[in-house]
Amino acid sequence: MPWKFENNRLTSPDGNHWPAISGPYGKGKLPSGKYLINEPVEIKSTAVKYNPYRDKTGFAWWCRIKPQFETDRSGFGIHPDGNVPGTLGCIGIRLENTRDVFEALINSEDKSLIVL
């Protein structure tokens, strides 16, 4: 069973789910379709430019997702919804502490994501 993003919620293959948002900035929300999930990476820098990827506990991370369909957009990912609410088209996890989502992405055997 793949990961799913729909109705402002990211759901793992084992049924865990977390509140999330995509858009409204840039070109809007993530396009519907199938994506491949790359390994998430912790961002250890405290530089201000990484604040969009940092949760309220200070934990910053990024997980690239690659569309498996034709699109003129790029740079998609999953990350904490830091600083201003919303994203440039990524999936922003809307929790104070996002470490469990990060760990679930690392430990998941299914690396596919369906965006509805």
N, C-alpha and C positions, 0 to 999 in steps of 0.2 A: 504494500500500500504506500503510495507516495505522500510527501508532505503536501499540504493544501493551504492556500491563502484565499479566503473569501469572507465577506461580511465583516471586515476589519478584525480578522482573527487568523493567526497562524496555527495550524494543527499538525502535529507530528504523526508519523505512521502508527505509533502506539496509542494515539488518541489524546495525548496531552495537548492543551491549547493555551494560547496567550493573546492578549489584546495587542493589536498592531494597526498601523496606518500606512497607506501609500499615497503619495501626492500631498497636497494639490499643487506643489511648486514645480518649476521647470516645465516639462511637457506633460505634467499630470501623473496620474497613478500608473502603476506597472501594467503593461499590456497583458491581456488574458492569453494563456497558452501554457506550454510545458517548458520547464527550465531544468538545467543541471546545476546542482548545488556543489560548490567547491568547499574545501576545508576552511572553517572559520579561523581567523587569525587575531590574536590579542594585539592591541595597539598599546605599547608600553610608554609612549611619549605623553608628556603632560601638556604639549603645545596646544594653544587655543584652537588651532585649525582642526583638531580632532574632537572638539566638543560635540559636533553633531553625532558622533559615534560613541558617546560616553553616557552611561546611565547615571542615576543620582548617587550611586555608591562610588563613582569614579572609575568603574570598570569600562574600558573602551575596547570595541572589537568590530570586525568587518568580515562578512562572508559573501564572497562574490557568487552571483547566480548568472548562468549563461542561457539566454533564450535558445530553444531548439526549433526556432522558426525564423523566418525572414522579418527583420525590423530595421528601421533606420536609427534606432535608439541603442545606446550602450551604457555601460557603467552601472549596471544593476547590482544590488546586493541586499543583504539582510544585516541589520545593525540596530543598536538601541536608538530610540527616538530622542536624541539629546537636544539640548538648547530649545529652539523654536519648535512647537508641535508641527509635525508633518515632514515630508521628505521631497526630494527631487525626482521621485519615481521608484525609490527603493521600498523595501518593507522595513518600517521602523517599529521596533518592539516597545510597547508603551507600558513599561514596568519600572518601578524604582530600582529593582535588582534584576538584571537579565542573565546572570551567570547560568541559571538552569537551562535557558534556551541555548546559550553557547555550548554547554555540555551536551545537550540533546543533539545538536547539529553535529558535533564531533563524533558522538557514539552511534549515530544512526547508520544503519547499513544501506538504507534506501536514500540515494542522493538525487532523487527526482522531486520536482515541485510542480504542482498544478495551480495556476492562478485562474480563478473563476471571476 
